[in-house]
Amino acid sequence: MTTVAIIPCRYRSVRFPGKPLAEINGKPMMWHVYQQTLKCKVLDAVYVATDDQRIEESCKQLDMNVLVTRSNHPTGTDRVAECMTTVDADFYVNVQGDEPMIDPTAITAVVEAIKASDNPRVVASNAYARIESASDAVDVNNVKVILCHDGTAMAFSRQPIPYPKGGEVAYLRQLGLYAFRKSALQIFSELTPGPVECAEGVEMLRFIEHGHQVQMIEVEDKSIPVDTEADLNRVRRLMKDAGMAGT
Amino acid sequence: MTVLAIIPARYASTRFPGKPLAIIAGRPMIAHVWERAGAARSVDAVVVATDDERIAALCRENGMDVEMTRADHLTGTDRLAEVAARRKAEVYVNVQGDEPLIDPAAIDSCVGCLKDAMARGIEVGTVYLEDATEEQQASPSCVQLVPTTDGCVMTFSRLPVPSGFVEDFPRTVHIGLYAFTADALAKFAARDPGPVERAESIELLRFLEYGDRIACRPVPPGSIGVDHPEDIARVEAILAQKNQSASQPNGTS
């Protein structure tokens, strides 16, 4: 059973063009993600997937595996699905290219969750973390998930589900860390996005909306996604303090 | 396939005590619901399930079948499960006692939805309104139903889900019509409510939290629930309108 990690990296970004190449302590952001991913013992290989020549060049210079993909993929999962045609594996894990502090144990946990599932309706696994503040719960940038008893996702929404009519609620936040069975990527790319996925802009709804299941796995949320220059400066300081320098 | 319609009717209600007995157009609300449930073609028999002697007495006086149930049921579905354990049928359909305008065709849709889904191993069916009006959405008792592309329920919520963050989504409203197999009701009664059901206070979430699927089908608008005493006048006005059109030569009802 082989498992590969794919780090989708786009150059274009409305808020932060060239983000994967942003320099952190001497190395591009995507290099840090790659190094963190390499620490996972459950993986057989790690690849960056990109549609951009600058990113491809940089990967080659830094001795990182890189796959060139089409530029018109609507979601990161579509990009991972294209990689399936060039790199064969039983499981694929999608690691976000803008989380240089990603915890390798979180990647391992999400891979082990899909490998361990014996539920035939489960096609993918996805990490989540507890939400600590009310403002994080109502923030539409945080996708909330509600769970079934077996830990599969019942639904995802940018609304703060569930509604707390019956008392206090523990809100859970979906993280951008997914692992797929090979068959799941096939299913994903063949299915048309449904109205619920289109309304929310949450690609994991593709599976649920069509009657498949996603196994959720709780991880500690230590990673900081870099969306702005301010995030970048914060991550630079934190990584320097943590001794995660690129040299 | 025998189909039994059950109308759970409680006397106690925070917002409207004695609600099932409220007089609408000269007759108690429960009698209106009874008549409409009986008018559904798919329904073989109708029974009122209550814990209240006043409601039971009224049913007997008016020739309506009634089952006395325990007073400590937490949900209407628990009350249904108690009746189902005593009355044998293939399908049980829950018709809310406060929906005097419920369309018999909507009951038939709900029963048909479950019957079709039983071939897929699904044991619960329900119905919803597509493109709910703002008024329907504003009601505190309004529950949204999120359908899947394969005709099942993804989730229910009192929040407007999905969020419409990227694209608009037609608001769907759940209707209090549920059809169950006997096995589904037995399972429901044996299980404890989970955290999502407790948060939302929506009992059908119990099936979803335990991994059982619920089939669903859209129905045309028409039914108005009675939550407050002031809703009675609205219902009477609609009934009067319907009767008027029925008495005209081209009336359809």
Interface residues (C-beta under 8 A of the other chain):
Chain A: V140 I146 L147 C148 H149 D150 T152 M154 A155 S157 R158 Q159 P160 I161 P162 Y163 P164 K165 G166 G167 V169 A170 G194 P195 V196 C198 A199 E200 G201 I208 E209 H210 G211
Chain B: V146 P147 T148 T149 D150 C152 M154 T155 S157 R158 L159 P160 V161 P162 S163 G164 F165 V166 E167 D168 F169 G194 P195 V196 R198 A199 E200 S201 L208 E209 Y210 G211 R213
